Amino acid sequence: MTSAIVLGGSRGIGKAIADSLKSIGIDVFATSKKDIDTSDLDSVKQFLENHNQTDILVLNTGGPAPIPFSEITQEDWTLYHNQLFLGFCTILQNIKISNGGYIFLISSNVIKEPNMKLIISSAYRAAFSEVFKVLSKEYAQNDISCINIAPGPINTDRTKELIENVQEFVKSLPMKRLGEPDEIGNFVKAIIENKIKYLSGVTINFDGANSNFIH
C-alpha cells in the first residue's frame, strides 16, 4: 500500500490533504504537534527514528503571529528558523522517499509577495523554498516530483487569526471568497491519482488570482 506522511495533518490544509489521500486508499500518517514539532529539533530527530521512509511526504506547518520587525526577539528568530527552515531540512536529510514518490511543500504566498506583518514567515519560508527548488533536481533522478504549493487566503483558523474582519476582506478578493482547504487537498490528490510526474520543481500559487506577481 502507498504510504504518506502529512505534517500538520490534524487541522486546516494539512487535514484536507490527509483526508483526500485517504479517500484514494493511501495509508496516511497525519501528524499533530504531539507527534512532531518542527520548532524542536529533538522532536524532529525522535520522529525520524520511527518514520524514516515514505512514498509521499507533505511538509506543512503553521507560522508566527504578526510581529512588527522592531519587536522580534532573538528567541522568535530561533524558534521559527527551526520550525519553518531547519526542521524541514533535517527531515529531508534523514527520510527516504520511495522512487517515483512525491514531496509537497505547503509554503505561503509570502514567498513571492513578502508581508511586512509576517516578516519572519516571509524570510524563512522563502529560504526553504530555495532549498526545495535546488533539491528538486536531485530528487528528479529517482522520479520523485517536488511541488511547492503557495496558498493565499484560505478558509482556515490561521487566516482568521491574521485577518481582523474576514467578511470585509473577502470583498477585496477577485473571487470574492476565501479558498477552501479541500481545494488544495483535491489538487494534491489529483496529481497523485493521475500519476502526474513531470510537474516538478515548480511553485503553484493557490490564491484565486489574488497575487500581483507573474512567476
TORPA-4810 file (N, C-alpha, C, O; in nm, 3 decimals):
<nodes>
NODE_1_0.084_-0.120_0.000_0.000_0.000_0.000_0.088_0.125_0.000_0.190_0.131_0.069_M
NODE_2_0.047_0.224_-0.077_0.119_0.351_-0.081_0.104_0.422_0.053_-0.005_0.426_0.110_T
NODE_3_0.214_0.478_0.102_0.212_0.546_0.231_0.239_0.695_0.215_0.304_0.737_0.119_S
NODE_4_0.189_0.773_0.310_0.210_0.918_0.308_0.227_0.968_0.451_0.162_0.919_0.544_A
NODE_5_0.313_1.066_0.466_0.327_1.139_0.591_0.286_1.283_0.563_0.343_1.349_0.476_I
NODE_6_0.187_1.330_0.636_0.140_1.468_0.620_0.167_1.541_0.751_0.101_1.517_0.851_V
NODE_7_0.265_1.630_0.750_0.294_1.709_0.869_0.185_1.814_0.889_0.133_1.870_0.792_L
NODE_8_0.152_1.840_1.013_0.044_1.934_1.040_-0.088_1.886_0.982_-0.167_1.965_0.931_G
NODE_9_-0.109_1.755_0.992_-0.225_1.695_0.925_-0.350_1.687_1.010_-0.446_1.622_0.970_G
NODE_10_-0.351_1.751_1.127_-0.466_1.741_1.216_-0.566_1.854_1.198_-0.675_1.850_1.256_S
NODE_11_-0.531_1.955_1.118_-0.622_2.068_1.100_-0.590_2.140_0.969_-0.484_2.120_0.910_R
NODE_12_-0.684_2.223_0.926_-0.662_2.311_0.812_-0.624_2.243_0.683_-0.681_2.139_0.648_G
NODE_13_-0.528_2.301_0.612_-0.486_2.249_0.483_-0.428_2.109_0.497_-0.456_2.022_0.414_I
NODE_14_-0.349_2.086_0.600_-0.289_1.955_0.620_-0.394_1.846_0.634_-0.380_1.739_0.575_G
NODE_15_-0.496_1.872_0.712_-0.603_1.773_0.732_-0.678_1.749_0.600_-0.713_1.635_0.569_K
NODE_16_-0.702_1.855_0.525_-0.771_1.839_0.397_-0.691_1.751_0.302_-0.748_1.668_0.231_A
NODE_17_-0.558_1.769_0.300_-0.473_1.685_0.215_-0.477_1.541_0.265_-0.491_1.448_0.186_I
NODE_18_-0.463_1.523_0.396_-0.465_1.388_0.452_-0.596_1.316_0.419_-0.594_1.200_0.379_A
NODE_19_-0.707_1.384_0.436_-0.837_1.324_0.408_-0.852_1.288_0.260_-0.908_1.183_0.226_D
NODE_20_-0.802_1.375_0.173_-0.810_1.348_0.029_-0.728_1.225_-0.009_-0.772_1.144_-0.091_S
NODE_21_-0.610_1.212_0.049_-0.526_1.096_0.018_-0.586_0.967_0.074_-0.578_0.862_0.011_L
NODE_22_-0.646_0.975_0.192_-0.712_0.857_0.248_-0.825_0.810_0.158_-0.853_0.691_0.149_K
NODE_23_-0.891_0.904_0.091_-1.007_0.870_0.007_-0.968_0.787_-0.116_-1.054_0.727_-0.179_S
NODE_24_-0.839_0.784_-0.150_-0.795_0.701_-0.263_-0.709_0.584_-0.215_-0.630_0.529_-0.290_I
NODE_25_-0.727_0.547_-0.088_-0.667_0.425_-0.036_-0.522_0.436_0.006_-0.455_0.334_0.021_G
NODE_26_-0.472_0.557_0.027_-0.335_0.575_0.072_-0.330_0.565_0.225_-0.418_0.617_0.294_I
NODE_27_-0.228_0.498_0.275_-0.208_0.483_0.419_-0.142_0.611_0.470_-0.022_0.632_0.449_D
NODE_28_-0.218_0.697_0.536_-0.172_0.831_0.573_-0.145_0.841_0.722_-0.227_0.803_0.805_V
NODE_29_-0.027_0.894_0.754_0.002_0.933_0.892_-0.007_1.085_0.895_0.084_1.156_0.852_F
NODE_30_-0.118_1.134_0.948_-0.141_1.278_0.959_-0.095_1.322_1.097_-0.160_1.294_1.197_A
NODE_31_0.017_1.391_1.102_0.076_1.422_1.232_0.012_1.544_1.296_-0.043_1.632_1.228_T
NODE_32_0.020_1.547_1.427_-0.014_1.666_1.504_0.113_1.713_1.573_0.219_1.650_1.558_S
NODE_33_0.105_1.820_1.647_0.224_1.874_1.714_0.279_1.777_1.817_0.399_1.779_1.846_K
NODE_34_0.193_1.693_1.874_0.243_1.596_1.973_0.325_1.486_1.906_0.406_1.420_1.973_K
NODE_35_0.306_1.465_1.775_0.385_1.365_1.702_0.519_1.422_1.660_0.622_1.355_1.672_D
NODE_36_0.517_1.544_1.610_0.640_1.611_1.568_0.619_1.762_1.573_0.521_1.815_1.521_I
NODE_37_0.713_1.829_1.637_0.712_1.974_1.645_0.838_2.022_1.575_0.948_2.009_1.629_D
NODE_38_0.824_2.077_1.454_0.943_2.113_1.376_1.022_2.228_1.435_1.134_2.255_1.391_T
NODE_39_0.966_2.297_1.533_1.043_2.402_1.601_1.138_2.344_1.706_1.226_2.414_1.757_S
NODE_40_1.120_2.216_1.737_1.200_2.147_1.837_1.280_2.038_1.766_1.225_1.935_1.728_D
NODE_41_1.409_2.060_1.747_1.490_1.966_1.669_1.502_1.830_1.735_1.520_1.730_1.666_L
NODE_42_1.492_1.824_1.868_1.490_1.694_1.935_1.364_1.617_1.899_1.368_1.495_1.881_D
NODE_43_1.252_1.688_1.889_1.126_1.626_1.848_1.136_1.573_1.705_1.087_1.464_1.674_S
NODE_44_1.200_1.651_1.619_1.218_1.609_1.479_1.302_1.482_1.472_1.266_1.387_1.402_V
NODE_45_1.413_1.480_1.545_1.502_1.363_1.542_1.434_1.240_1.599_1.452_1.129_1.548_K
NODE_46_1.356_1.258_1.705_1.284_1.145_1.764_1.181_1.090_1.666_1.165_0.968_1.653_Q
NODE_47_1.112_1.179_1.596_1.014_1.136_1.496_1.081_1.053_1.386_1.029_0.950_1.345_F
NODE_48_1.197_1.100_1.340_1.265_1.034_1.229_1.321_0.898_1.267_1.347_0.815_1.179_L
NODE_49_1.340_0.873_1.395_1.386_0.741_1.439_1.283_0.634_1.405_1.318_0.519_1.380_E
NODE_50_1.155_0.672_1.405_1.047_0.576_1.380_0.981_0.593_1.245_0.906_0.506_1.201_N
NODE_51_1.008_0.704_1.177_0.942_0.733_1.048_1.048_0.787_0.953_1.063_0.908_0.937_H
NODE_52_1.121_0.696_0.891_1.233_0.736_0.807_1.216_0.699_0.660_1.311_0.706_0.582_N
NODE_53_1.094_0.658_0.623_1.070_0.624_0.483_0.921_0.641_0.452_0.836_0.610_0.535_Q
NODE_54_0.892_0.690_0.333_0.753_0.706_0.289_0.750_0.721_0.138_0.852_0.748_0.075_T
NODE_55_0.631_0.704_0.080_0.614_0.726_-0.064_0.581_0.872_-0.095_0.623_0.926_-0.197_D
NODE_56_0.505_0.933_-0.005_0.459_1.071_-0.024_0.485_1.148_0.105_0.452_1.101_0.214_I
NODE_57_0.545_1.265_0.092_0.573_1.349_0.208_0.513_1.487_0.185_0.536_1.549_0.081_L
NODE_58_0.436_1.533_0.282_0.380_1.668_0.276_0.441_1.750_0.389_0.415_1.722_0.506_V
NODE_59_0.520_1.850_0.354_0.585_1.938_0.451_0.493_2.057_0.476_0.475_2.142_0.388_L
NODE_60_0.437_2.062_0.593_0.336_2.163_0.623_0.346_2.201_0.771_0.356_2.115_0.857_N
NODE_61_0.343_2.329_0.798_0.343_2.376_0.936_0.284_2.516_0.942_0.283_2.589_0.842_T
NODE_62_0.235_2.553_1.059_0.184_2.689_1.078_0.297_2.789_1.086_0.415_2.753_1.077_G
NODE_63_0.261_2.913_1.102_0.361_3.019_1.108_0.339_3.111_1.225_0.245_3.092_1.303_G
NODE_64_0.425_3.210_1.238_0.416_3.302_1.352_0.301_3.400_1.341_0.249_3.427_1.233_P
NODE_65_0.263_3.452_1.454_0.166_3.562_1.456_0.234_3.687_1.401_0.357_3.696_1.401_A
NODE_66_0.156_3.783_1.354_0.216_3.908_1.305_0.294_3.979_1.417_0.239_4.005_1.524_P
NODE_67_0.420_4.009_1.391_0.505_4.077_1.488_0.579_4.190_1.416_0.648_4.163_1.317_I
NODE_68_0.568_4.313_1.461_0.647_4.421_1.399_0.796_4.388_1.406_0.842_4.331_1.505_P
NODE_69_0.870_4.424_1.302_1.011_4.389_1.295_1.088_4.435_1.419_1.174_4.364_1.470_F
NODE_70_1.055_4.554_1.467_1.127_4.610_1.582_1.104_4.533_1.710_1.178_4.548_1.807_S
NODE_71_0.999_4.448_1.711_0.965_4.374_1.833_1.004_4.226_1.826_0.983_4.152_1.922_E
NODE_72_1.061_4.183_1.714_1.101_4.042_1.702_1.223_4.017_1.791_1.322_4.089_1.784_I
NODE_73_1.214_3.914_1.872_1.324_3.881_1.963_1.415_3.774_1.903_1.381_3.710_1.804_T
NODE_74_1.529_3.758_1.965_1.620_3.652_1.921_1.555_3.515_1.936_1.576_3.426_1.855_Q
NODE_75_1.475_3.501_2.040_1.404_3.374_2.061_1.305_3.347_1.949_1.288_3.233_1.905_E
NODE_76_1.238_3.455_1.901_1.144_3.440_1.789_1.218_3.391_1.664_1.173_3.298_1.597_D
NODE_77_1.331_3.455_1.635_1.408_3.416_1.516_1.450_3.270_1.525_1.438_3.196_1.428_W
NODE_78_1.499_3.229_1.640_1.546_3.092_1.657_1.431_2.992_1.644_1.444_2.890_1.577_T
NODE_79_1.320_3.022_1.710_1.204_2.933_1.707_1.158_2.906_1.564_1.139_2.791_1.525_L
NODE_80_1.140_3.013_1.486_1.084_2.995_1.353_1.189_2.959_1.249_1.156_2.906_1.142_Y
NODE_81_1.316_2.987_1.279_1.424_2.932_1.196_1.415_2.780_1.198_1.428_2.715_1.095_H
NODE_82_1.393_2.726_1.317_1.379_2.581_1.329_1.248_2.532_1.267_1.248_2.436_1.190_N
NODE_83_1.137_2.597_1.301_1.006_2.548_1.258_0.986_2.554_1.108_0.932_2.461_1.049_Q
NODE_84_1.029_2.663_1.046_1.000_2.686_0.904_1.115_2.649_0.812_1.097_2.641_0.690_L
NODE_85_1.234_2.627_0.868_1.351_2.603_0.783_1.432_2.481_0.825_1.434_2.380_0.755_F
NODE_86_1.499_2.489_0.939_1.593_2.384_0.977_1.525_2.251_1.005_1.579_2.145_0.974_L
NODE_87_1.405_2.256_1.065_1.331_2.132_1.090_1.301_2.057_0.961_1.318_1.936_0.954_G
NODE_88_1.257_2.129_0.858_1.228_2.068_0.728_1.356_2.015_0.663_1.356_1.907_0.605_F
NODE_89_1.465_2.094_0.672_1.593_2.049_0.615_1.636_1.918_0.680_1.682_1.826_0.612_C
NODE_90_1.622_1.909_0.812_1.660_1.789_0.885_1.578_1.669_0.841_1.630_1.559_0.828_T
NODE_91_1.449_1.692_0.819_1.362_1.584_0.773_1.408_1.533_0.637_1.419_1.412_0.617_I
NODE_92_1.434_1.623_0.543_1.473_1.580_0.409_1.609_1.511_0.409_1.635_1.425_0.325_L
NODE_93_1.696_1.547_0.502_1.826_1.482_0.510_1.818_1.341_0.565_1.909_1.261_0.546_Q
NODE_94_1.709_1.309_0.635_1.703_1.182_0.708_1.586_1.092_0.673_1.570_0.986_0.733_N
NODE_95_1.505_1.132_0.578_1.392_1.048_0.540_1.407_1.005_0.394_1.441_1.087_0.308_I
NODE_96_1.381_0.880_0.366_1.391_0.829_0.230_1.255_0.832_0.164_1.157_0.780_0.217_K
NODE_97_1.250_0.895_0.046_1.127_0.896_-0.034_1.140_0.789_-0.141_1.240_0.786_-0.213_I
NODE_98_1.043_0.703_-0.151_1.048_0.594_-0.248_1.061_0.648_-0.390_1.007_0.753_-0.423_S
NODE_99_1.134_0.574_-0.474_1.144_0.611_-0.614_1.004_0.624_-0.674_0.917_0.540_-0.652_N
NODE_100_0.983_0.730_-0.750_0.852_0.754_-0.809_0.755_0.823_-0.715_0.637_0.836_-0.745_G
NODE_101_0.806_0.868_-0.599_0.719_0.931_-0.500_0.700_1.079_-0.522_0.733_1.133_-0.627_G
NODE_102_0.646_1.144_-0.419_0.614_1.287_-0.426_0.653_1.356_-0.296_0.642_1.298_-0.187_Y
NODE_103_0.698_1.480_-0.309_0.715_1.568_-0.193_0.639_1.696_-0.223_0.664_1.762_-0.324_I
NODE_104_0.548_1.731_-0.135_0.474_1.856_-0.146_0.516_1.947_-0.032_0.519_1.906_0.084_F
NODE_105_0.549_2.070_-0.066_0.575_2.173_0.034_0.456_2.268_0.035_0.420_2.324_-0.068_L
NODE_106_0.396_2.286_0.151_0.290_2.386_0.166_0.356_2.510_0.225_0.380_2.517_0.345_I
NODE_107_0.384_2.606_0.141_0.454_2.726_0.187_0.354_2.838_0.209_0.266_2.826_0.295_S
NODE_108_0.363_2.946_0.135_0.272_3.060_0.153_0.297_3.158_0.040_0.405_3.160_-0.020_S
NODE_109_0.196_3.240_0.011_0.217_3.342_-0.093_0.320_3.447_-0.051_0.362_3.527_-0.135_N
NODE_110_0.360_3.448_0.076_0.461_3.545_0.120_0.598_3.514_0.061_0.688_3.599_0.069_V
NODE_111_0.618_3.395_0.003_0.747_3.368_-0.060_0.763_3.449_-0.187_0.875_3.469_-0.235_I
NODE_112_0.651_3.496_-0.243_0.655_3.577_-0.364_0.625_3.724_-0.336_0.683_3.813_-0.397_K
NODE_113_0.534_3.747_-0.244_0.498_3.884_-0.206_0.517_3.897_-0.055_0.423_3.878_0.021_E
NODE_114_0.640_3.931_-0.011_0.667_3.941_0.132_0.572_4.037_0.201_0.534_4.141_0.146_P
NODE_115_0.535_4.000_0.323_0.439_4.077_0.401_0.512_4.134_0.522_0.570_4.059_0.601_N
NODE_116_0.509_4.267_0.538_0.581_4.330_0.648_0.529_4.282_0.783_0.604_4.279_0.881_M
NODE_117_0.401_4.245_0.789_0.346_4.195_0.914_0.391_4.052_0.943_0.384_4.005_1.057_K
NODE_118_0.435_3.983_0.840_0.476_3.842_0.854_0.621_3.827_0.806_0.652_3.740_0.725_L
NODE_119_0.708_3.913_0.858_0.844_3.916_0.807_0.921_3.789_0.840_1.005_3.746_0.761_I
NODE_120_0.896_3.728_0.955_0.964_3.603_0.989_0.923_3.493_0.891_1.007_3.422_0.837_I
NODE_121_0.794_3.480_0.870_0.743_3.380_0.778_0.794_3.406_0.637_0.833_3.313_0.567_S
NODE_122_0.793_3.532_0.594_0.840_3.568_0.460_0.986_3.524_0.443_1.022_3.470_0.338_S
NODE_123_1.068_3.548_0.544_1.210_3.517_0.534_1.237_3.367_0.529_1.307_3.319_0.439_A
NODE_124_1.182_3.294_0.625_1.220_3.153_0.636_1.146_3.064_0.537_1.201_2.963_0.492_Y
NODE_125_1.023_3.099_0.503_0.953_3.019_0.401_1.021_3.038_0.265_1.034_2.942_0.188_R
NODE_126_1.063_3.159_0.236_1.134_3.184_0.110_1.266_3.108_0.108_1.304_3.050_0.006_A
NODE_127_1.337_3.110_0.220_1.466_3.042_0.227_1.451_2.892_0.203_1.527_2.833_0.126_A
NODE_128_1.352_2.829_0.268_1.337_2.685_0.248_1.287_2.655_0.106_1.322_2.551_0.050_F
NODE_129_1.206_2.743_0.050_1.159_2.722_-0.088_1.277_2.717_-0.185_1.273_2.642_-0.283_S
NODE_130_1.381_2.796_-0.158_1.501_2.792_-0.242_1.571_2.657_-0.228_1.614_2.599_-0.328_E
NODE_131_1.584_2.609_-0.106_1.645_2.477_-0.084_1.564_2.370_-0.157_1.620_2.283_-0.224_V
NODE_132_1.433_2.377_-0.144_1.343_2.278_-0.205_1.357_2.279_-0.357_1.358_2.173_-0.420_F
NODE_133_1.369_2.397_-0.415_1.385_2.410_-0.560_1.515_2.343_-0.605_1.516_2.268_-0.702_K
NODE_134_1.624_2.370_-0.535_1.753_2.310_-0.571_1.747_2.158_-0.558_1.795_2.086_-0.646_V
NODE_135_1.688_2.109_-0.449_1.681_1.965_-0.426_1.592_1.894_-0.526_1.609_1.774_-0.550_L
NODE_136_1.498_1.965_-0.586_1.405_1.901_-0.681_1.482_1.836_-0.797_1.438_1.735_-0.851_S
NODE_137_1.596_1.893_-0.835_1.676_1.835_-0.943_1.738_1.703_-0.901_1.745_1.608_-0.979_K
NODE_138_1.783_1.697_-0.776_1.840_1.573_-0.724_1.733_1.464_-0.712_1.755_1.350_-0.752_E
NODE_139_1.617_1.502_-0.657_1.509_1.405_-0.643_1.458_1.356_-0.778_1.412_1.242_-0.791_Y
NODE_140_1.466_1.441_-0.880_1.416_1.404_-1.012_1.490_1.282_-1.069_1.434_1.209_-1.151_A
NODE_141_1.612_1.261_-1.026_1.690_1.146_-1.074_1.625_1.014_-1.033_1.648_0.910_-1.095_Q
NODE_142_1.544_1.018_-0.928_1.471_0.900_-0.882_1.322_0.910_-0.911_1.240_0.843_-0.848_N
NODE_143_1.288_0.996_-1.007_1.147_1.014_-1.049_1.058_1.059_-0.934_0.940_1.025_-0.928_D
NODE_144_1.116_1.137_-0.843_1.040_1.194_-0.731_1.004_1.337_-0.767_1.092_1.418_-0.795_I
NODE_145_0.877_1.368_-0.765_0.829_1.502_-0.801_0.821_1.590_-0.677_0.773_1.547_-0.572_S
NODE_146_0.870_1.713_-0.689_0.868_1.811_-0.581_0.781_1.929_-0.621_0.811_1.998_-0.718_C
NODE_147_0.675_1.953_-0.547_0.580_2.058_-0.582_0.557_2.149_-0.462_0.520_2.104_-0.354_I
NODE_148_0.581_2.276_-0.483_0.564_2.379_-0.379_0.428_2.446_-0.402_0.407_2.510_-0.505_N
NODE_149_0.339_2.431_-0.307_0.207_2.495_-0.315_0.209_2.616_-0.222_0.232_2.603_-0.102_I
NODE_150_0.186_2.734_-0.280_0.192_2.859_-0.205_0.051_2.915_-0.189_0.004_2.989_-0.276_A
NODE_151_-0.018_2.880_-0.080_-0.156_2.926_-0.063_-0.163_3.075_-0.035_-0.077_3.133_0.032_P
NODE_152_-0.269_3.135_-0.088_-0.306_3.270_-0.050_-0.409_3.262_0.062_-0.396_3.178_0.151_G
NODE_153_-0.511_3.348_0.059_-0.613_3.346_0.166_-0.704_3.223_0.157_-0.787_3.212_0.067_P
NODE_154_-0.686_3.132_0.251_-0.761_3.007_0.256_-0.847_3.009_0.383_-0.808_3.066_0.485_I
NODE_155_-0.961_2.945_0.375_-1.058_2.945_0.485_-1.012_2.851_0.596_-1.062_2.739_0.610_N
NODE_156_-0.916_2.899_0.675_-0.862_2.821_0.787_-0.859_2.908_0.912_-0.877_3.029_0.906_T
NODE_157_-0.836_2.843_1.025_-0.823_2.918_1.151_-0.706_3.016_1.143_-0.712_3.125_1.200_D
NODE_158_-0.601_2.977_1.072_-0.484_3.062_1.057_-0.521_3.195_0.991_-0.479_3.301_1.036_R
NODE_159_-0.599_3.189_0.885_-0.641_3.311_0.816_-0.725_3.398_0.907_-0.712_3.520_0.908_T
NODE_160_-0.812_3.335_0.984_-0.898_3.411_1.075_-0.817_3.478_1.185_-0.856_3.583_1.237_K
NODE_161_-0.704_3.417_1.221_-0.615_3.477_1.321_-0.543_3.599_1.264_-0.515_3.695_1.337_E
NODE_162_-0.514_3.596_1.135_-0.434_3.702_1.073_-0.518_3.820_1.024_-0.469_3.932_1.015_L
NODE_163_-0.644_3.794_0.992_-0.730_3.898_0.933_-0.839_3.935_1.031_-0.914_3.849_1.078_I
NODE_164_-0.848_4.062_1.061_-0.940_4.109_1.165_-1.086_4.097_1.123_-1.169_4.051_1.201_E
NODE_165_-1.117_4.138_1.001_-1.254_4.135_0.953_-1.258_4.058_0.822_-1.244_4.115_0.714_N
NODE_166_-1.279_3.927_0.832_-1.273_3.840_0.715_-1.383_3.875_0.615_-1.359_3.874_0.495_V
NODE_167_-1.503_3.906_0.664_-1.615_3.936_0.574_-1.585_4.056_0.486_-1.620_4.057_0.368_Q
NODE_168_-1.522_4.158_0.543_-1.484_4.275_0.463_-1.367_4.242_0.371_-1.362_4.290_0.257_E
NODE_169_-1.273_4.161_0.420_-1.154_4.126_0.343_-1.191_4.054_0.214_-1.136_4.083_0.108_F
NODE_170_-1.285_3.959_0.222_-1.318_3.880_0.103_-1.375_3.966_-0.010_-1.366_3.928_-0.127_V
NODE_171_-1.432_4.080_0.024_-1.486_4.169_-0.080_-1.376_4.224_-0.169_-1.402_4.265_-0.283_K
NODE_172_-1.252_4.225_-0.117_-1.140_4.277_-0.195_-1.076_4.171_-0.284_-0.990_4.203_-0.367_S
NODE_173_-1.117_4.045_-0.268_-1.055_3.936_-0.343_-1.120_3.921_-0.480_-1.240_3.945_-0.494_L
NODE_174_-1.043_3.882_-0.581_-1.101_3.867_-0.716_-1.221_3.773_-0.722_-1.317_3.800_-0.793_P
NODE_175_-1.216_3.663_-0.647_-1.326_3.567_-0.649_-1.429_3.592_-0.540_-1.528_3.520_-0.527_M
NODE_176_-1.405_3.696_-0.460_-1.497_3.736_-0.353_-1.520_3.624_-0.251_-1.628_3.614_-0.193_K
NODE_177_-1.420_3.543_-0.231_-1.428_3.436_-0.132_-1.288_3.390_-0.097_-1.192_3.416_-0.170_R
NODE_178_-1.277_3.323_0.016_-1.154_3.254_0.052_-1.147_3.121_-0.021_-1.250_3.064_-0.057_L
NODE_179_-1.027_3.073_-0.043_-1.013_2.937_-0.094_-1.049_2.838_0.014_-1.041_2.869_0.133_G
NODE_180_-1.086_2.719_-0.025_-1.121_2.614_0.071_-1.006_2.513_0.083_-0.946_2.477_-0.018_E
NODE_181_-0.977_2.468_0.204_-0.871_2.368_0.219_-0.891_2.245_0.130_-0.794_2.189_0.079_P
NODE_182_-1.017_2.204_0.112_-1.045_2.087_0.028_-0.998_2.107_-0.115_-0.966_2.010_-0.183_D
NODE_183_-0.994_2.231_-0.162_-0.947_2.256_-0.299_-0.800_2.219_-0.312_-0.758_2.164_-0.413_E
NODE_184_-0.722_2.250_-0.210_-0.581_2.212_-0.212_-0.567_2.061_-0.194_-0.486_1.997_-0.260_I
NODE_185_-0.647_2.006_-0.103_-0.645_1.861_-0.084_-0.676_1.785_-0.211_-0.609_1.687_-0.244_G
NODE_186_-0.777_1.830_-0.283_-0.816_1.763_-0.408_-0.712_1.783_-0.518_-0.696_1.696_-0.604_N
NODE_187_-0.643_1.896_-0.516_-0.537_1.921_-0.613_-0.422_1.822_-0.592_-0.373_1.763_-0.687_F
NODE_188_-0.381_1.806_-0.467_-0.275_1.710_-0.437_-0.319_1.569_-0.474_-0.242_1.494_-0.534_V
NODE_189_-0.442_1.534_-0.439_-0.494_1.401_-0.471_-0.494_1.377_-0.621_-0.457_1.268_-0.666_K
NODE_190_-0.534_1.477_-0.700_-0.542_1.461_-0.845_-0.405_1.437_-0.906_-0.390_1.356_-0.999_A
NODE_191_-0.303_1.506_-0.855_-0.168_1.487_-0.906_-0.123_1.342_-0.883_-0.066_1.279_-0.973_I
NODE_192_-0.148_1.291_-0.763_-0.104_1.156_-0.731_-0.190_1.051_-0.802_-0.138_0.955_-0.858_I
NODE_193_-0.319_1.072_-0.799_-0.412_0.974_-0.858_-0.389_0.958_-1.008_-0.402_0.849_-1.063_E
NODE_194_-0.354_1.070_-1.073_-0.333_1.067_-1.219_-0.187_1.049_-1.258_-0.151_1.058_-1.375_N
NODE_195_-0.103_1.022_-1.157_0.039_0.994_-1.180_0.107_1.104_-1.263_0.182_1.076_-1.356_K
NODE_196_0.080_1.228_-1.226_0.144_1.341_-1.293_0.283_1.356_-1.233_0.298_1.392_-1.116_I
NODE_197_0.384_1.330_-1.313_0.521_1.326_-1.262_0.608_1.441_-1.314_0.700_1.483_-1.244_K
NODE_198_0.581_1.491_-1.433_0.672_1.587_-1.495_0.656_1.728_-1.439_0.735_1.816_-1.468_Y
NODE_199_0.554_1.747_-1.359_0.534_1.874_-1.289_0.618_1.871_-1.162_0.573_1.822_-1.059_L
NODE_200_0.739_1.923_-1.171_0.830_1.916_-1.057_0.921_2.038_-1.055_0.954_2.094_-1.159_S
NODE_201_0.960_2.078_-0.935_1.044_2.196_-0.921_0.969_2.325_-0.943_1.029_2.428_-0.975_G
NODE_202_0.837_2.320_-0.927_0.753_2.437_-0.956_0.686_2.487_-0.828_0.674_2.415_-0.729_V
NODE_203_0.643_2.612_-0.833_0.562_2.670_-0.727_0.424_2.700_-0.782_0.411_2.773_-0.881_T
NODE_204_0.323_2.645_-0.720_0.184_2.667_-0.760_0.124_2.774_-0.670_0.112_2.754_-0.549_I
NODE_205_0.086_2.887_-0.726_0.025_2.995_-0.650_-0.124_2.966_-0.635_-0.201_2.983_-0.730_N
NODE_206_-0.163_2.923_-0.516_-0.302_2.881_-0.492_-0.376_2.995_-0.424_-0.399_2.991_-0.303_F
NODE_207_-0.412_3.097_-0.502_-0.463_3.219_-0.437_-0.579_3.286_-0.511_-0.610_3.403_-0.485_D
NODE_208_-0.644_3.214_-0.603_-0.761_3.270_-0.668_-0.736_3.400_-0.742_-0.821_3.489_-0.741_G
NODE_209_-0.618_3.412_-0.808_-0.580_3.531_-0.886_-0.555_3.655_-0.800_-0.557_3.767_-0.849_A
NODE_210_-0.530_3.633_-0.672_-0.513_3.746_-0.582_-0.374_3.809_-0.588_-0.357_3.926_-0.553_N
NODE_211_-0.275_3.732_-0.634_-0.138_3.783_-0.634_-0.114_3.876_-0.754_-0.188_3.874_-0.853_S
NODE_212_-0.010_3.958_-0.741_0.025_4.053_-0.846_0.151_4.012_-0.924_0.180_4.071_-1.028_N
NODE_213_0.224_3.913_-0.875_0.345_3.873_-0.943_0.313_3.781_-1.061_0.206_3.721_-1.067_F
NODE_214_0.408_3.772_-1.154_0.386_3.693_-1.275_0.431_3.550_-1.256_0.358_3.457_-1.292_I
NODE_215_0.549_3.529_-1.200_0.604_3.394_-1.189_0.558_3.326_-1.062_0.595_3.211_-1.036_H
</nodes>
